[in-house]
């Protein structure tokens, strides 16, 4: 399946990272189904996002300021790319233990 390209402007982006409600509405009008960030808990969606973004290339800081990547990770409860990878691994391990018990 081809990846959709959505052209977002600054009015769709939250200054503190990620998309604002207008950005999610715009993405929905383009055929995407984006949901709000999950800041805590053991959601598989959160683990997946943290693993993907934590492993993505690019710096956490540019010119002494946090990049959009780091701002998005903070919205999901991680303080850095390394922290995101570590949290994703721990969340996945806890979820696997829960599956075994059930």
C-alpha positions as CSV (number, residue, x, y, z in Angstrom):
1,X,0.0,0.0,0.0
2,X,1.4,3.4,-1.0
3,X,2.0,5.9,1.8
4,X,-0.3,8.9,1.7
5,X,1.3,12.4,1.5
6,X,-0.5,15.0,3.5
7,X,0.6,18.6,3.1
8,X,0.2,20.1,6.6
9,X,0.8,23.8,7.3
10,X,1.8,25.5,10.5
11,X,-1.9,26.0,11.5
12,X,-2.2,22.2,11.6
13,X,0.9,21.7,13.9
14,X,1.0,22.2,17.7
15,X,3.8,24.4,18.9
16,X,4.5,21.8,21.6
17,X,4.8,18.9,19.2
18,X,2.6,16.8,17.0
19,X,-0.7,17.8,15.4
20,X,-3.4,19.9,16.9
21,X,-7.1,19.0,16.4
22,X,-7.3,21.0,13.2
23,X,-4.4,18.9,11.8
24,X,-6.1,15.6,12.7
25,X,-9.3,16.9,11.1
26,X,-7.4,17.8,7.9
27,X,-5.7,14.4,7.8
28,X,-9.1,12.7,8.2
29,X,-10.4,14.7,5.2
30,X,-7.5,13.3,3.2
31,X,-8.3,9.7,4.2
32,X,-6.1,9.2,7.3
33,X,-7.3,8.2,10.7
34,X,-5.0,9.8,13.2
35,X,-5.6,9.7,16.9
36,X,-4.4,11.7,19.8
37,X,-1.1,10.8,21.5
38,X,-1.2,8.4,24.5
39,X,1.1,9.9,27.1
40,X,1.1,7.0,29.6
41,X,0.0,3.4,30.0
42,X,0.9,0.1,28.2
43,X,-1.0,0.6,24.9
44,X,0.4,-1.4,22.0
45,X,-0.2,1.8,19.9
46,X,2.0,3.8,22.2
47,X,4.8,1.1,22.1
48,X,4.7,1.0,18.4
49,X,4.9,4.8,18.0
50,X,7.8,5.1,20.5
51,X,9.7,2.3,18.8
52,X,9.2,3.8,15.3
53,X,10.0,7.4,16.2
54,X,12.8,6.5,18.6
55,X,14.5,4.5,15.8
56,X,13.9,7.2,13.1
57,X,16.9,9.1,11.8
58,X,17.4,12.7,12.7
59,X,18.6,14.7,15.6
60,X,16.7,15.5,18.8
61,X,18.1,19.0,18.9
62,X,19.0,21.5,16.1
63,X,20.6,24.8,16.9
64,X,20.0,24.1,20.6
65,X,16.2,23.8,20.1
66,X,14.2,20.6,20.2
67,X,13.2,19.3,16.8
68,X,9.6,18.3,15.8
69,X,10.7,14.7,16.3
70,X,11.6,15.3,20.0
71,X,8.5,17.4,20.6
72,X,6.4,14.6,19.3
73,X,8.2,12.0,21.5
74,X,7.6,14.2,24.5
75,X,3.8,14.3,23.7
76,X,4.0,10.5,23.9
77,X,5.8,10.5,27.2
78,X,9.5,10.0,26.2
79,X,12.3,12.5,26.9
80,X,14.6,11.4,24.1
81,X,15.0,9.0,21.2
82,X,16.9,6.6,23.5
83,X,14.3,6.9,26.2
84,X,11.6,6.2,23.5
85,X,13.3,3.0,22.4
86,X,13.7,1.8,26.0
87,X,10.1,2.6,26.9
88,X,8.8,0.8,23.8
89,X,10.8,-2.3,24.7
90,X,9.5,-2.3,28.3
91,X,5.9,-1.7,27.3
92,X,6.1,-4.6,24.7
93,X,7.6,-6.9,27.3
94,X,4.8,-6.1,29.8
95,X,2.1,-6.6,27.1
96,X,3.6,-10.0,26.2
97,X,3.5,-11.1,29.9
98,X,-0.2,-10.0,30.1
99,X,-1.0,-12.1,27.0
100,X,0.6,-15.2,28.5
101,X,-1.4,-14.8,31.7
102,X,-4.7,-14.4,29.8
